[in-house]
């Protein structure tokens, strides 16, 4: 979701993503997001790990937008 001064990059199953650096934000039951205010905010290694984990979760648990 884009805001005036930032972008939130969300993960439907964010609560299931390993996040040793505590970069994921949110308090919902399942979803978490990374808040970006500039390109420099991106920790490329961690962000890539989040995306890989999210893909794996979708492959094993199904499409989260369809109840999977």
N, CA, C and O of each residue as an XYZ file, in Angstrom:
272
protein
N       0.853     -1.174      0.000
C       0.000      0.000      0.000
C       0.893      1.228      0.000
O       1.841      1.308      0.781
N       0.600      2.176     -0.861
C       1.397      3.395     -0.970
C       0.765      4.524     -0.162
O      -0.448      4.733     -0.187
N       1.606      5.231      0.540
C       1.205      6.418      1.281
C       2.012      7.591      0.738
O       2.858      7.397     -0.135
N       1.774      8.786      1.225
C       2.471      9.964      0.726
C       3.983      9.855      0.922
O       4.747     10.217      0.027
N       4.423      9.361      2.080
C       5.850      9.332      2.392
C       6.422      7.939      2.596
O       7.566      7.793      3.025
N       5.633      6.912      2.291
C       6.138      5.555      2.489
C       5.322      4.556      1.682
O       4.272      4.878      1.127
N       5.839      3.333      1.634
C       5.152      2.211      1.003
C       5.195      1.047      1.986
O       6.242      0.762      2.566
N       4.072      0.381      2.172
C       4.034     -0.837      2.967
C       3.994     -2.018      2.011
O       3.084     -2.126      1.189
N       4.979     -2.902      2.116
C       5.025     -4.112      1.303
C       4.539     -5.246      2.183
O       5.218     -5.646      3.129
N       3.351     -5.767      1.867
C       2.702     -6.723      2.753
C       2.915     -8.175      2.387
O       3.128     -8.530      1.228
N       2.849     -9.006      3.421
C       2.938    -10.457      3.284
C       1.722    -11.066      3.975
O       1.549    -10.919      5.185
N       0.879    -11.754      3.199
C      -0.352    -12.335      3.725
C      -0.095    -13.248      4.914
O      -0.845    -13.226      5.891
N       0.947    -14.039      4.837
C       1.285    -14.966      5.931
C       2.518    -14.480      6.688
O       3.370    -15.276      7.082
N       2.602    -13.195      6.881
C       3.774    -12.601      7.517
C       4.072    -13.133      8.896
O       5.234    -13.183      9.302
N       3.050    -13.531      9.623
C       3.258    -14.073     10.966
C       4.055    -15.380     10.913
O       4.689    -15.753     11.899
N       4.030    -16.078      9.773
C       4.751    -17.341      9.608
C       6.152    -17.165      9.031
O       6.884    -18.143      8.880
N       6.530    -15.939      8.711
C       7.841    -15.669      8.117
C       8.867    -15.429      9.219
O       8.637    -14.648     10.143
N       9.998    -16.112      9.104
C      11.084    -15.901     10.060
C      11.674    -14.516      9.828
O      12.005    -14.153      8.700
N      11.802    -13.751     10.898
C      12.239    -12.354     10.828
C      13.193    -12.058     11.992
O      12.819    -11.371     12.942
N      14.424    -12.575     11.918
C      15.352    -12.422     13.050
C      15.720    -10.978     13.376
O      16.092    -10.676     14.510
N      15.622    -10.087     12.398
C      15.979     -8.682     12.634
C      14.782     -7.834     13.066
O      14.943     -6.653     13.374
N      13.594     -8.419     13.091
C      12.405     -7.690     13.518
C      11.972     -6.590     12.567
O      11.503     -5.539     13.003
N      12.127     -6.824     11.272
C      11.776     -5.810     10.275
C      10.288     -5.789      9.935
O       9.758     -4.760      9.518
N       9.617     -6.923     10.114
C       8.195     -6.989      9.788
C       7.376     -6.306     10.867
O       7.631     -6.466     12.060
N       6.384     -5.538     10.424
C       5.517     -4.800     11.336
C       4.085     -5.298     11.191
O       3.725     -5.911     10.187
N       3.288     -5.029     12.192
C       1.876     -5.374     12.145
C       1.472     -6.190     13.349
O       2.294     -6.848     13.988
N       0.190     -6.132     13.643
C      -0.313     -6.846     14.814
C      -1.543     -7.687     14.490
O      -2.217     -8.191     15.389
N      -1.827     -7.831     13.206
C      -2.978     -8.636     12.806
C      -2.739    -10.114     13.038
O      -1.643    -10.535     13.409
N      -3.779    -10.889     12.813
C      -3.704    -12.330     13.051
C      -2.681    -13.011     12.143
O      -1.991    -13.932     12.579
N      -2.572    -12.568     10.878
C      -1.679    -13.242      9.931
C      -0.757    -12.306      9.154
O       0.407    -12.637      8.931
N      -1.249    -11.168      8.747
C      -0.504    -10.300      7.841
C       0.559     -9.480      8.562
O       0.372     -9.048      9.699
N       1.693     -9.273      7.863
C       2.763     -8.396      8.331
C       3.251     -7.598      7.127
O       3.007     -7.981      5.983
N       3.937     -6.493      7.385
C       4.436     -5.664      6.295
C       5.794     -5.071      6.656
O       6.181     -5.005      7.823
N       6.499     -4.643      5.617
C       7.735     -3.889      5.767
C       7.414     -2.471      5.319
O       6.908     -2.271      4.215
N       7.699     -1.494      6.157
C       7.455     -0.093      5.814
C       8.733      0.484      5.216
O       9.793      0.451      5.840
N       8.619      1.011      4.002
C       9.760      1.583      3.291
C       9.529      3.072      3.076
O       8.497      3.474      2.540
N      10.490      3.890      3.493
C      10.395      5.330      3.261
C      11.414      5.796      2.235
O      11.335      6.922      1.742
N      12.378      4.927      1.909
C      13.348      5.221      0.856
C      13.967      3.907      0.390
O      13.848      2.883      1.062
N      14.620      3.944     -0.748
C      15.282      2.756     -1.281
C      16.327      2.242     -0.295
O      16.563      1.038     -0.207
N      16.940      3.142      0.433
C      17.964      2.759      1.398
C      17.399      1.936      2.555
O      18.154      1.266      3.259
N      16.095      1.979      2.759
C      15.458      1.198      3.827
C      15.477     -0.301      3.542
O      15.319     -1.108      4.458
N      15.667     -0.673      2.290
C      15.570     -2.079      1.911
C      16.832     -2.827      2.318
O      17.932     -2.502      1.869
N      16.664     -3.821      3.164
C      17.727     -4.766      3.491
C      17.563     -5.894      2.470
O      16.744     -6.794      2.659
N      18.342     -5.841      1.390
C      18.125     -6.738      0.255
C      18.134     -8.208      0.644
O      17.298     -8.979      0.172
N      19.056     -8.600      1.489
C      19.155    -10.000      1.893
C      17.910    -10.437      2.670
O      17.342    -11.495      2.398
N      17.495     -9.626      3.625
C      16.316     -9.963      4.424
C      15.048     -9.921      3.579
O      14.193    -10.798      3.697
N      14.924     -8.905      2.729
C      13.741     -8.770      1.892
C      13.609     -9.971      0.959
O      12.519    -10.520      0.796
N      14.731    -10.379      0.342
C      14.717    -11.553     -0.533
C      14.315    -12.799      0.250
O      13.590    -13.651     -0.263
N      14.780    -12.904      1.480
C      14.408    -14.035      2.333
C      12.904    -14.036      2.599
O      12.267    -15.088      2.554
N      12.338    -12.868      2.874
C      10.894    -12.769      3.108
C      10.117    -13.248      1.881
O       9.154    -14.005      2.004
N      10.540    -12.803      0.705
C       9.843    -13.176     -0.531
C       9.960    -14.683     -0.769
O       8.974    -15.330     -1.119
N      11.161    -15.246     -0.581
C      11.339    -16.694     -0.759
C      10.450    -17.477      0.213
O       9.808    -18.456     -0.168
N      10.423    -17.035      1.459
C       9.591    -17.713      2.456
C       8.108    -17.607      2.098
O       7.361    -18.576      2.233
N       7.689    -16.432      1.644
C       6.287    -16.232      1.270
C       5.899    -17.140      0.104
O       4.815    -17.723      0.103
N       6.774    -17.260     -0.878
C       6.510    -18.142     -2.018
C       6.376    -19.583     -1.538
O       5.450    -20.290     -1.935
N       7.295    -20.013     -0.690
C       7.245    -21.386     -0.177
C       5.964    -21.636      0.618
O       5.345    -22.692      0.488
N       5.573    -20.673      1.433
C       4.326    -20.814      2.192
C       3.125    -20.951      1.260
O       2.229    -21.757      1.511
N       3.108    -20.165      0.185
C       2.001    -20.245     -0.771
C       1.988    -21.586     -1.498
O       0.923    -22.136     -1.777
N       3.173    -22.111     -1.803
C       3.246    -23.405     -2.482
C       2.765    -24.538     -1.581
O       2.134    -25.481     -2.058
N       3.053    -24.455     -0.299
C       2.676    -25.538      0.610
C       1.275    -25.374      1.196
O       0.604    -26.367      1.477
N       0.831    -24.139      1.383
C      -0.463    -23.905      2.031
C      -1.552    -23.425      1.083
O      -2.722    -23.386      1.463
N      -1.190    -23.059     -0.142
C      -2.181    -22.582     -1.097
C      -2.275    -21.068     -1.115
O      -1.602    -20.372     -0.354
N      -3.116    -20.582     -1.990
C      -3.312    -19.147     -2.195
C      -3.984    -18.533     -0.963
O      -5.116    -18.895     -0.642
N      -3.308    -17.611     -0.266
C      -3.890    -17.038      0.947
C      -5.113    -16.158      0.684
O      -5.907    -15.916      1.593
N      -5.269    -15.682     -0.547
C      -6.429    -14.847     -0.859
C      -7.684    -15.687     -1.098
O      -8.789    -15.156     -1.209
N      -7.494    -17.009     -1.175
C      -8.622    -17.919     -1.412
C      -8.808    -18.882     -0.245
O      -9.342    -19.981     -0.399
N      -8.355    -18.441      0.924
C      -8.553    -19.254      2.119
C      -7.509    -20.323      2.342
O      -7.577    -21.074      3.315
N      -6.527    -20.395      1.432
C      -5.487    -21.420      1.555
C      -4.393    -21.043      2.497
O      -3.454    -21.814      2.694
